[in-house]
């Protein structure tokens, strides 16, 4: 009788010829996600065939439609539609509610802007430290999936605090606060940054369990004037430009040198200093700018004074 070896469960299960991979999972008590009940109307039961793809039955018509729509590579299969004729090693790809939300497609950014206006906003840059080395050991699907999972958590922390992600840059992101309502934009950005670090800690066990490795993130925040507008030809999107944007990016980069996770400019600090805890103040030369600039490492909120 053929066998399936499951990761990350590290279980080996016998499977009868007439049963699908999903049937075998559920019979063995493996919590295999299947939102549509195994009818190929969703992709939440998807698995990656690590070894033994030649023993998997061809895609059914329903699976083929979904696979073409989602651009699945041959090794990504729907467990509810796939049967096997020989031993197979696989990995379940949708493990919890966050994965289900990802496979149901991420929310699209609905924020729009005018043809161009100058505004003072809080600008947050975040970047992953060590992601290149992390990604080198992964297949392309895993790289995209783990980034989407990370961005989903970061997006939630940012939106909870009144901001939105304006742009993704590889494994980095740029978020804006105060575009529509400028009240306490800097404090909202700082709160979002602290929550992003908390979300990263919650994500860490998942990364260690699934990939046996993890990463750190750096966050830089500045408040200043920038131009916000819509650009592009047939594909148009909102963008933000200006020296304040570049400065926020440089602040984020300084985390690597200082071995910190959250740095803010002096202007942001002056706006939030009564409500935050600061570990250190440093003066650094910033690439592309003359002189030295004070940066502040924020490590938390002053719980006695953080209410707006």
N, C-alpha and C positions, 0 to 999 in steps of 0.2 A: 504494500500500500504506500503511495507517495506520502512524503512528509513536507511540512512547511516549517522553516525556522524563522521565528519572528524577532525583529528588533523594533523598539528598544526593550521588548518584554523578555528577550533571551529565553524563549520557549520553543519547544519542538512539538508539532502537532500532526497527527495522522489525518489524512483527508480522503474521504471516499470519492471515487471518480465522478459521481453525479452531482457532487456538491461544489459550490463556489468557494473561493477563498474566504469571503465574508461569512458564509455558513460555518466553515471550519473554525473561524475565529470565535464566533458566538457560541458554538457548541463547546469550545474549550474554555469559555469564561473570559476570553480576552475582550476588553472594552473597546471594540472596534466601532468607530463612529460611522453612522449611516443615517443621515437626516431624512432622506426620502424613503427609507425603508427598503433599500436594495433594489430600486426600480430604475436606476441610471438616470434619474432626473436631477441629481446633484453630483458633486465630485468629492464629497466628504469621506468616502470610503477608500479614496485613492491610496495606493501603495507603490513603493519603488522596488522593482525586482532587482535584487543585487546579484543573484546567480540563479541560472536555470530558466531564463526567459524562453528558451527553446521548448520548454515543457509546458508553457502556458498556451491555452487555446487562443485562436485568433479573436480579435475584438468582435463583439456582437455589433449589429447595426446601430443600436442605441449608444453603445460605448464609442463607436467610431464617430458618431455625430458630435458627442461631447468632447472627445479627444481632439478632433479637428478644430472645434470652436475654441478650446483652451490651449491649443498648440502643445499638447503633451508629446514628450519624446517617447520612443517605443518602450522604454523601461517603466514608464508611469502607467499603471493599469488601475481600472476600477475593480475593487475586490468583489463587488456584487455580481460582476459579469464574467469574471475570469475563473476558469477551472484549470486543473493541472494534471499532467500525465506522468510526471517525474518529480524528484526532489527539487524544492525551490527555497532560496533564502530571500527574505524581503524585509522591508522596513515600513511600518505604518507611518503615514505622514501627517495625519490629522489626529492630534492627541488630546485636545481640550477645547474649551469654549473659544479661546483666542484663535486657535487654528480654524475653527468652524467659521468665525467671523471673517478671517482672511480668505478662505476658500469661497465665501459668498460674495467676494469682491469688496475691496476697500471703498470707503466713502470718497467721493470726488470733492475737491475743493470748490465750493460754490462762491467764494468771495470774488468780487469783481471790483474794478477801480475805474477812474475816469481816464481821459486821454492823457492826463499828466498833471500832477499837482504836488506841491511841496508840503510836506507835513513833518512834524516832529513825532517820532515814534520810538518805541523801545525795540531794539533789534537783537535777536538771540541767534547765535550760531552754535551748532553742536556737531561734533565729529567723533568718530569711533577711533580709538587708539588700538593699533595692532590688528585691524580688520584684514589687511592684505595677507598677513601670515595665517590668520584664521581661515580665510577663504581659499587659500592655496590647496588645502587638504580636502575641499568639498567639491562635489559635482555641481554643475551650474544650477540645477533645480534647488539644491540646498542653499546656495548663496542667495538666490532671489527670495526664497521662502523665509530664511532667517532674517534677512533685511526687512522684509515686509512685516514680520512679527515685531521686530524692534521698532520700526517706524509707526506701527499701529499703537504701541504703548506710548511712544513719545507724543504722537498726535493727540492722544486722549489727555495726557497731562497738560499739553499746551492749550487745548480747547477748554478744559475745565477752568482755566485761568484767563479766558477771554481773548486768547491769541489764535493764530492760525499759521500753518506752515505755508510759506510763500513759494519755496523752491527746495528741491532735492538735488544734491550734488554728489553723486556716487554714494558713499556711506555717510555723507553729511547732510545737514538741513539748515534752512534759514527760516525763522519764525518771526512774525511781527505782532506787536501789542500796541493798541491805541490808535489803530487806523480809523475805526469808527467811533470809539469813545475813548478819549485820551486820559480820563481820570485814573490816576494811580497806575499808569501803564508800566512804569519801571518796577513797581512792587509786584504787579501781576507777572511780569517776565521773570523776576527773581523767584517767586513762588513756583512758577512753572519749571524753572531750572532745578530747584530742589526736588520737586516731585519727579522730574525726569530721572534724577539720580536714584530716587527711591524705586522707581519702576525698573531701573537697570538692576538693582539688587534683587528684585523679585524675578527678573528674567534669568539671573545668573544660574540658579539650580537647573532650569530647563536646558540652558546651553551646556552645562557640565554633564548632565545626564545624556543628552542626545549626541553631543559632539565632543565631549571630554575636553573642553577648552572654553575660554571666555575672553572678554575684552573689557576695556575701560572706555569711558567717554569724557570728552572735554567740552565745556560750555563757556561761551563768552557773551557778555551782554553790554550794550551801549545804548544811550539815549541821545538822539540828535535828529537833525533835519535831513530828509532824503526825498528824492523824487519818486513818486509811485505812479505807474501808468501801465497801459496795455500795449504790448508790442507784438510784432509778428505779421506774417503774410496770411497764407491759408490757415495756419494754425496760430492762434493768438493766445497769449497768456499774460497775466499780471506780473510785473517785475518791479524791483526797487533798486535804485542806483544812487551813488553819492559817496562822499568821503566817510560819512557815518557808517555806511555798510562795510566799507573796507576796514575801518577801525574795529568794528565788532568782530570781524573775521580774524584780525591780528590778535585781539584779546583772547579769542578762543585758542589760537595757536600757542599763546604763551603758557597755557596749561602744561604743555609737554615739557617745556624748559623748567617750570617750577614744580612739576609733579603734583599738580592740583587738578581739581575737577570743575570748579565753578569760579570764574573771575569776572569782575565787573569793572567798568570804568569809574573814574572819580565822580563824574556827573551822576551816574546811577547811584553810587554810594551815597552822595549827598541827599538824594531823594528818598532813600530807604534806610538810612543809618539808624534811625530811631527804632526800627522794627526787625533788625537782623543781627545775627551773631557773626563776627568777623574773626578769622583765625590769624590773618597776617595782611600787612600792607607792604607792597613792594614798588620800587620805581624801576622801570625798564625802558630801554630804547625799543621803539616799535618800528619794524621794517616799513620803509616808505614814508616815515615821518621824522622830523628833526626833534632833538631834545629827548628828555625822559618823561614818562607818563606814570602816574600812580595807578596801580591796580589793586583791587581788594579781593581776597579770598573769602567768600561767604560760605559758611558751613551749616547754617540753619536760621530759623526764625526765632526771635525773642518771644517766647510764648506768652509773656506777660504784657507785650506791647504790640503784637503783630496784627491785632484786629484793626480793620480799616475804620 
